Amino acid sequence: MRGSSERRPLLNEAANHQLDSDSDQNLALPTPVPSSKHDNSAKHHASLVYRRIRRTKLRRDFWLSVVTTGLALYAFLAYVRPAINETYGVTTIFKKKIPFAKLEKFVLEEPKEENLEKWSNYYAAGPHLGGKNYSQAVWTKEKFEEFGFKAEIVTYDIYANYPKDHSLSLLKKDEDGEITVTYKASLEEDVLEEDPTSGLEDRIPTFHGYSASGNVTGQLVFANYGTYDDYATLVAKGLDFKGKIVLVKYGKIFRGLKVKRAQELGAVGVIIYSDPGDDGEITEKNGEKPYPEGKARNPSAVQRGSVQFLSMAPGDPTTPGWPSLPGAPRVAPEHAIPSIPSLPISYIDAIPFLKALEGHGLDATELGDTWKTGGLDYKGVKYFVGPTPPEVTVNLFNEQEYEFAPMWNVIATIPGHLKNEVVLLGNHRDAWIAGGAGDPNSGSACLIELARTFGEMKKAGWKPFRTIKLGSWDGEEYGLLGSTEWVEDKWKYLDKNAVAYINVDVGAVGSNFDAAANPLLGSLLHEATTKVLDPHSVQKGENKTIYERWGGKYKPLGSGSDFTAFQDFIGIPSLDMSFQLGPKDAIYHYHSNYDSTAWMERFGDKGYLYHAAMTKLWGYIAIRLSESHAIPFRAADYSNFMLNYIEKTKNLTHSALSSLTSPEKATADDFQAALSDLEKAAQKFNSHASRLDQWSSQVAFQLDTESHPSQYSRLLVWITVKLWGYVHKVNKAYQRLDRSFTFEGGLDERPLYKHVVYAPGRWTGYEGAVFPGLVESIEDGNWTNGVRWAGIVRGCVEDAVGVVRKTEGYRVLNVEDREDW
């Protein structure tokens, strides 16, 4: 216990002055006042003052140490710890970064057309089917390493097929029972002198990936595009598909779903062709010469492709939900691939089959507008449904060899200061043909040139804030094989660390920009397209940006490329973009031998200008995602998108109610009430999402040392640390936000698709279905299941609100209001 003397006022004025001083010097200890031997009282008081000041200094030093240690611990736990540079042992907070303006200049000026031409020519020089392109995998890996990045080849053993033999014949039985072949399809594409890869000895035959082997004969029927509605129309008209061979056009939906529905209805085989009626104005009928003389479709062109049931289960059909590693358990593949054979043919081969149907069954043009799109009337074709008479049949022979083939993904890593925030960029390199200059190798060339650009940036001292990974996928054409297996293999890592996945499949085959995106990335996509000029407008002297020509409208994500597993399995916000055909552009020979370097350089992208534009776009998006202090997402765009589609779902429900009986309407009323509850939850999410975006923008502004160095330099250290801690919280919310919209059980009959907002349509494949559980319940008239799905989606929305609310309660500091400091 202290004595009473310690509570008395200090008598030494010099000591009082030093205790009250506001100077920046350390608290000084006064020299004891000298006194005579008779002045014991003054000496005693001086001693008390000395001891008291010493204790004050010790207490001050102690509490200063506690506060400093606390701030350091806060910084370490909140943001510094994950930001530690493992190589140099310094933190991102205090390490000087290359100004973003300089990085932007790199990605917008460094990509070179001559390099893109070189990379494209390498990839498109010969055959490179999935599982048959190891030399390209090695070359890609070596390029990544040459540019300064660590790369690896990741191998999976995947169930796939390769063509052995095939034939397709039109048969006629005479009165004596003798069968003659009236037409035998060539099943070949013409060798063109002007197109060297069309005549390679090792060119790939026409076939369908995952088609069943078989030798079947049956009457022929025509089913338009082979959509679910097309088949339903014919069934309603009394057509029986059992034992028939079905002829359908490419277009509208994924080709595998055309085969799936035919199989379900009892058909024994499917033939698919490309009709020039779907080529717009660029047709022979309209006076255009066919390739190679002109822009119209070559009559012998054949679209190869997969007939996997893509909207049911992408990836290796024998390992649904787990990676195809050595020793992995396998299941029978029939849930995901057809059991009946199919063949792709050219429209010149299709004409005799269409003519064999003439006058038999229904006139197709009387079945509705979508049945009037055939473009072969100038060749004497009249479109009839059939079936052909019993004496006129088709024989379809298809021999495929199935095996477990190694497929090789190439993964390059550009280590960032943050290891737990990863930006992913990807393209597949496998193609159905010797060529693939458009699909996929225009994108492959962009990926290599982007890697070279990043390498130049690294030489200039750049190390990304967030880690970047580049993926060159194998086996995409068969059914997104390489990317899906990698996602299944790296699920935990990606779920914890991935920020976004940016996909470029077809980089450039025309002049029209096209994109499908998660709304979190929509604002960034708009920003990026304002940074790059459109090459054609530059040539015309207009100097319009890509955004100005495009208009800014992007589509919901469906499937058909490597973003699928990232977005639909895990909930990693994804973006897919390309330059596609404009209305006056030359017809693109998709999955044909004529998707070649010769076509690309003459018609597709002369001078590789759009290749360069795509590389710049990709690079800008990548560095904005990797370098921004706050991840450049917009949660409010997502919530507004959801509210818009909830309204569309309500309208779809109202349309369906008109045909219901009273008992059914009672159940539907429950569904409508559940939709109202979902809408309320989405409105709440919208409110929180808007605040998250606002706070993110404010914090990013305050940490932007390049734009506001004077304000930033005046920030006190503890405020800076607090801001970094808060931006870490914001980024984690953005990173986890889309994961909230995944449901562990997956969609009905499609358990791999776990996202409740996005999925490919059950019967479209390519096109995205928004709120698939709700929409499918309405389509099926299953209102009880609709109530269930409304509850599931509402629960996910509430989870998203919970993620966002973790960032709330922090006071964002205003750099202009210094009194708050």
Buried (B, 14 or more C-beta within 10 A) or exposed (E): EEEEEEEEEBBBEEBBEBBEEEEEEEBEEBEEBEBEEEEEEBBEBBEBBBEBBEEEBEEEEEEEEEEEEEBEEBBBEBBBEBBBBEEEEEBBBEEEBBEBEBBBEBBBEBBBBEBBBBBBBBBBBBBBBBBBBBEBBEBBBEBBBEBBBEBEBBBBBBBBBBBEEBBBBBBBBEEEEEBEEEBBBBBBBBBBEEBBBBBBEEBBBBBBBBBBBBEBBBBBBBBBBBBBBBBEBBEEEEBEBEBBBBBBBBBBBBBBBBBBBBBEBEBBBBBBBBBBBBBBEBBBBEEBEBBBEBBBBBBBBBBBBBBBBBBBBBBBBBBBBBBBBEEBEEEEBEEBBBEBBBBBBBBBBBBBBBBBBBEBBBEBBEBEEBBEBBBBEEBEBBBBBBBBEEEBBBBBBBBBEBEBBBBBBBBBBBBBBBBBBBBBBBBBBBBBBBBBBBBBBBBBBBBBBBBBBBBBBBEEEBBBBBBBBBBBBBBBBBBBBBBBBBBBBBBEEBBEBBBBBBBBBBBBBBBBBBBBBBBBBBBBBBBBBEBBBBBBBEEEEEEBBBBBBBEEEBEBBBBBBBBBBBBBBBBBBBBBBBBBBBEEBBBBBBBBBBBBBBBBBBBBBEBBBBBBBBBBBBBBBBBBBBBBBBBBBBBBBBBBBBBEBBEEBBEBBEEBBEEBEEEBEEBBEBBBEBBEEBBEBBBBBBEBBBBBBEBBBBBBBBBBBEEBEEBBEEBEEBBBBBBBBBBBBBBBBBBBBBBBBBBEEBBBEBBBBBBBBBBBBBBBBBBBBBBBBBBBBBBEBBBEBBBBBBEBBBBBBBBBBEBBEBBEEBEBBEBEEEEEE
